[in-house]
């Protein structure tokens, strides 16, 4: 006994195809919305000040070191000053003059 294929109406195939496409679009939009929500939530968590308190403390300590003069080595009288103060001092004093290599009495190093 052989089973003969039945004719399926074209409108049923069209409805099934349209429903499949609609389902696929809904799933894609849902996954995209879920991803966007989770990404924004993660970004908010990373920028939360309470979570990043150690990082903020480190940043403020570094800014304090950069913007205030401090001793590097008291015995050798070496002081670190902020860059903008150093640039103003350099402009006021002028660049240091290096010795002229042509008149220098120091032995030159030969390059092999």
C-alpha positions in Angstrom: 0.0 0.0 0.0 1.6 3.3 -1.1 0.8 6.6 0.5 0.1 9.4 -1.9 1.2 12.9 -1.1 -1.6 15.3 -0.2 -1.9 18.7 -1.8 -1.4 21.4 0.8 -3.1 24.7 -0.1 -0.7 27.5 -1.0 -2.3 29.9 1.5 -1.3 27.6 4.4 2.3 27.6 3.2 2.2 31.4 2.9 0.8 31.8 6.4 3.4 29.4 7.9 6.2 31.3 6.1 4.9 34.7 7.2 4.5 33.4 10.8 8.1 32.0 10.7 9.5 35.4 9.4 7.5 37.3 12.1 8.8 35.0 14.8 12.3 35.4 13.6 12.0 39.2 13.6 10.6 39.2 17.1 13.4 37.0 18.4 16.1 39.1 16.8 14.6 42.3 18.2 14.2 40.8 21.6 17.8 39.5 21.7 19.0 43.0 20.5 17.0 44.8 23.2 18.2 42.3 25.9 21.9 42.8 24.8 21.5 46.6 24.8 19.9 46.5 28.3 22.7 44.3 29.7 25.4 46.4 28.0 24.0 49.7 29.5 23.6 48.0 32.9 27.3 46.8 32.8 28.5 50.3 31.8 26.5 51.8 34.7 28.0 49.3 37.1 31.5 50.1 36.0 31.1 53.8 36.3 29.5 53.7 39.7 31.6 55.7 42.1 30.9 53.4 45.0 32.3 50.4 43.1 35.4 52.4 41.9 36.3 54.0 45.1 39.9 52.6 45.1 40.4 53.8 41.6 39.2 57.3 42.5 41.5 57.3 45.5 44.4 56.3 43.3 43.6 58.9 40.7 43.3 61.7 43.4 46.7 60.6 44.9 48.3 60.8 41.4 46.8 64.2 40.7 48.1 65.4 44.1 51.6 64.2 43.2 51.5 65.8 39.7 50.2 69.2 40.9 52.1 69.8 44.1 55.9 70.1 44.7 57.3 67.2 46.8 60.6 65.9 47.9 62.1 63.1 45.7 65.2 62.8 47.8 65.8 65.1 50.8 69.4 64.1 51.3 70.3 65.0 47.7 68.0 68.0 47.7 66.0 66.8 44.7 62.5 68.2 44.5 59.8 67.3 42.0 57.7 70.3 40.8 54.6 70.4 38.6 55.3 70.6 34.9 53.7 74.0 34.4 55.9 75.5 37.1 58.9 73.8 35.5 58.1 75.2 32.1 57.6 78.8 33.5 60.9 78.5 35.3 62.6 77.3 32.1 61.2 80.1 30.1 62.3 82.7 32.7 65.9 81.3 33.0 66.4 80.2 29.4 67.7 76.9 28.2 70.9 75.6 29.6 73.9 75.8 27.3 75.6 72.5 26.4 79.3 72.5 25.8 80.4 72.6 22.2 81.5 69.1 21.1 84.2 70.6 18.8 85.9 72.4 21.6 85.3 69.7 24.3 88.4 68.1 25.9 86.5 65.0 26.9 87.7 61.9 24.9 85.2 60.8 22.3 83.9 57.3 22.1 84.8 55.6 18.8 82.0 53.8 17.2 83.0 50.4 15.7 
